């Protein structure tokens, strides 16, 4: 298998409306490239390692087809262009945001191959932490760690029932995503999913918000209002921060869960509702019960099944996957292609303790897409230090894992994902390097190595 990987060819797509690049093909093939020549609108470019585009002046004024091509390919591109096109903001914006590099005509085969080699190395580095496809159904939770894999198995079991589930974990660990995943996997997936933050609604409004009200029930109630519970009939209601629910509302919620019927504020008619309740909290409910801040009977009613989300610091190997996932998501906001993370940025993210968990990671990646000025996102763009390891509570195993990952990242980056050279740099055999890559989930489905 290793020998087969070593013989994997380097695939180059040339997009040239004028066929000026045709004379380069024999030279590139002699150097080991598998080359295909196409026009700009001739099909998908998703199966190539590097792309070369003959850029013309008309492309600067109508950039959308080029952006769509690059976005669909998921790889690095080099633009070949005449010197006169290098002037103006259109050129700077297009090249800076969408291309890895550019090559000024006339063609210099040696210089071009050097640029293609660098683009190939970056393309393969990007595949090391390739993001998962868009989240849907049971793919809402991104990650390959043992914690996430075990969570997927657990949620699959919980989705088969209609029992309440209490989701516990630190702030920012994705408790709402867990609830949405349970809903998407359940038989209620065709019904509505409604999420409400119990701590974000004023105490005098939360009863009306949950149960609805009749016309004239109170000042300002000019018409009947359906509550969130009734509107979620046939689906799943997620009550976030359930520990912040006022005591009188806890009584009303308990009655609803026992009888599966509600009464709107100002109404006398019981309305039957079929809703599954999922609740989440980051507070110690047992202590809240002991202190009289949370009803014991409601606690036991909610705590039929339980899920515990893991903090990000306990699943470090998921950080690159999550970062790339958020990078692709937020790049659209700033109207640019997702920038890759430098090796220093990956290391900084692996070493950061993430007190805000996944929510903090998402916000830092969002900041990085906006602040980055180079071709890669650097630690400073994320607001992280690129210096030495800061003191934080980490086990010896965690420190060794991070150091090992850093060494692999640097060796692969410096050697353009060339397995033999990276193994030599690290002082290990090829077989050992492949074992380490599998351990850190750094091999894509179709890895390219030499």
Residue pairs with C-beta under 8 A, 6 or more apart in sequence:
2 430
2 431
2 434
5 419
5 447
5 448
5 449
6 419
6 420
6 449
6 450
8 447
8 448
8 449
8 450
9 32
9 33
9 34
10 32
10 33
10 34
10 49
10 50
10 120
10 448
11 33
11 34
11 36
11 47
11 48
11 49
11 50
12 28
12 33
12 34
12 35
12 36
12 48
12 49
12 50
12 51
12 52
12 116
13 35
13 36
13 38
13 45
13 48
13 50
13 51
13 52
13 73
14 21
14 24
14 25
14 35
14 36
14 37
14 38
14 51
14 52
14 53
14 54
15 38
15 39
15 40
15 45
15 51
15 52
15 53
15 54
15 69
16 22
16 37
16 39
16 52
16 53
16 54
17 39
17 40
17 54
17 56
18 54
18 56
19 37
20 54
21 37
21 52
21 54
21 80
21 107
22 37
23 107
24 107
24 109
24 112
25 35
25 37
27 109
28 35
28 113
28 116
29 35
31 113
33 116
36 48
38 45
40 65
40 66
40 69
41 65
44 72
44 73
45 51
45 69
45 72
45 73
45 75
46 72
46 73
46 74
48 73
48 75
49 75
49 120
49 123
49 124
49 448
50 75
50 76
50 77
50 78
50 116
50 119
50 120
50 123
51 69
51 70
51 73
51 75
51 76
51 77
51 78
52 77
52 78
52 80
52 103
52 112
52 116
53 66
53 69
53 77
53 78
53 79
53 80
53 99
54 80
54 81
55 66
55 79
55 80
55 81
55 85
55 102
56 81
56 85
57 85
59 65
59 66
59 94
60 85
60 88
60 90
60 91
60 94
61 90
63 90
63 94
66 94
66 98
67 98
67 337
70 77
70 98
70 99
70 337
71 337
74 126
75 123
75 126
76 100
76 119
76 120
76 122
76 123
76 126
77 98
77 99
77 100
77 119
78 99
78 100
78 101
78 102
78 103
78 112
78 115
78 116
78 119
79 94
79 95
79 99
79 101
79 102
79 103
80 102
80 103
80 105
80 107
80 112
81 102
81 103
81 104
81 105
82 104
82 105
83 104
83 105
85 91
86 104
95 102
97 336
97 337
98 336
98 337
100 118
100 119
100 122
100 375
101 115
101 118
101 119
103 111
103 112
103 115
117 416
118 416
120 416
120 417
121 413
121 415
121 416
121 417
121 418
122 340
122 416
124 412
124 416
124 417
124 447
124 448
125 340
125 412
125 413
125 416
125 417
126 340
127 417
127 444
127 447
127 448
128 320
128 409
128 412
128 417
128 442
128 443
128 444
129 320
129 321
129 323
129 324
129 341
129 346
129 442
130 324
130 444
131 142
131 321
131 324
131 325
131 327
131 328
132 139
132 142
132 321
132 325
133 139
135 141
135 142
135 325
136 184
137 184
137 185
137 189
138 152
138 155
138 156
138 181
138 184
138 185
140 177
140 180
140 181
140 184
141 148
141 151
141 152
141 174
141 177
141 178
141 181
142 148
142 318
142 321
142 322
142 325
143 315
143 317
143 318
143 321
143 322
144 317
144 318
144 321
144 441
145 310
145 315
145 316
145 317
145 318
146 315
147 310
147 314
147 315
148 310
148 315
148 318
151 178
151 307
151 309
151 310
154 307
155 178
155 181
155 182
155 185
155 307
156 185
158 165
158 182
158 305
158 307
159 181
159 182
159 183
159 185
159 186
160 186
161 305
162 186
162 188
162 276
163 276
163 304
163 305
164 257
164 276
164 277
164 278
164 279
164 301
164 302
164 303
164 304
164 305
165 179
165 182
165 278
165 279
165 304
165 305
165 306
165 307
166 242
166 279
166 280
166 281
166 285
166 302
166 303
166 304
166 305
166 306
166 307
167 175
167 178
167 179
167 278
167 279
167 280
167 281
167 306
167 307
167 309
168 175
168 280
168 281
168 282
168 306
168 307
168 308
168 309
169 175
169 280
169 282
169 307
169 308
169 309
169 310
169 311
170 282
170 309
170 311
170 357
171 282
171 356
171 357
171 359
172 312
172 356
172 357
172 358
172 359
172 360
173 309
173 310
173 311
173 312
173 357
173 358
174 309
174 357
174 358
175 240
175 280
175 282
175 309
176 195
176 238
176 240
176 280
178 280
178 307
178 309
179 193
179 195
179 236
179 238
179 278
179 280
180 193
180 238
182 236
182 278
183 189
183 193
183 235
183 236
183 238
183 278
186 236
186 276
188 234
188 235
188 236
188 276
191 232
191 233
191 234
191 235
191 236
192 231
192 232
192 233
192 234
192 235
192 236
193 232
193 235
193 236
193 238
194 228
194 231
194 232
194 235
194 236
194 237
194 238
195 238
195 240
196 209
196 210
196 228
196 237
196 238
196 239
196 240
197 240
197 241
198 206
198 239
198 240
198 241
198 242
198 243
198 244
198 245
199 240
199 241
199 244
200 241
201 209
203 246
203 249
206 245
206 246
206 249
207 249
207 252
207 265
208 217
208 218
208 225
208 227
208 265
209 227
209 228
210 227
210 228
210 229
210 249
210 252
210 253
211 227
211 229
211 230
211 252
211 256
211 262
211 263
211 264
211 265
212 224
212 225
212 226
212 227
212 229
212 230
212 262
212 264
212 265
213 221
213 224
213 225
213 227
213 264
213 265
213 266
213 267
214 221
214 224
214 264
214 265
214 266
214 267
215 221
215 222
215 223
215 224
215 266
216 266
217 264
217 265
217 266
217 267
218 265
218 266
221 265
221 266
224 264
225 264
227 262
227 264
228 237
229 237
229 256
229 262
229 273
229 275
230 262
230 264
230 271
230 273
232 273
232 275
233 273
233 274
233 275
234 274
234 275
235 275
235 276
236 275
236 276
236 278
237 275
237 276
237 277
237 278
238 278
238 279
238 280
239 245
239 253
239 277
239 278
239 279
239 280
240 279
240 280
241 280
241 281
241 282
242 279
242 280
242 281
242 285
242 302
243 281
243 282
243 283
243 285
243 288
243 293
243 294
245 253
247 293
247 295
250 294
250 295
250 298
251 295
253 298
254 295
254 297
254 298
254 301
256 262
256 273
257 277
257 298
257 301
257 302
258 301
259 270
260 272
260 273
260 274
260 275
261 270
261 271
261 272
261 273
262 270
262 271
262 273
263 269
263 270
263 271
264 271
277 302
279 302
285 294
285 299
285 303
286 299
288 294
289 295
289 296
289 299
311 354
311 357
312 318
312 319
312 322
312 354
312 357
312 358
312 360
312 361
313 353
313 354
313 394
313 398
316 350
316 398
316 401
316 402
316 405
317 401
317 405
317 440
317 441
319 349
319 350
319 354
319 361
320 341
320 346
320 349
320 350
321 441
322 358
322 361
322 362
323 341
323 346
323 349
323 361
323 365
324 338
324 341
326 361
326 362
326 365
326 366
327 338
327 339
327 340
327 341
327 365
327 368
327 369
327 377
328 338
330 365
330 366
330 369
331 337
331 338
331 339
331 369
333 366
333 369
334 369
334 370
336 369
338 369
339 368
339 369
339 372
339 375
339 376
339 377
340 375
340 376
340 377
341 349
341 368
341 376
341 377
342 376
342 377
342 378
342 379
343 409
343 410
343 413
344 378
344 379
344 386
345 368
345 376
345 377
345 378
345 379
345 381
345 382
345 384
345 386
346 409
347 379
347 386
347 402
347 405
347 406
347 409
348 379
348 382
348 384
348 385
348 386
349 361
349 364
349 382
349 384
350 402
350 405
350 406
351 389
351 390
351 402
352 384
353 390
353 392
353 393
353 394
354 360
354 361
356 363
364 382
364 383
364 384
365 377
365 382
367 381
367 382
367 383
368 377
368 381
368 382
369 377
371 380
371 381
372 378
372 381
378 386
379 385
379 386
380 386
389 399
389 402
394 402
404 436
404 440
405 440
407 426
408 422
408 426
408 433
408 436
408 437
408 440
408 442
411 422
411 425
411 426
412 422
412 442
414 422
414 425
415 421
415 422
415 425
417 448
417 449
418 449
418 450
419 430
419 433
419 434
419 449
419 450
420 430
420 450
421 450
422 433
423 429
423 430
423 432
423 433
426 433
428 436
434 443
437 443
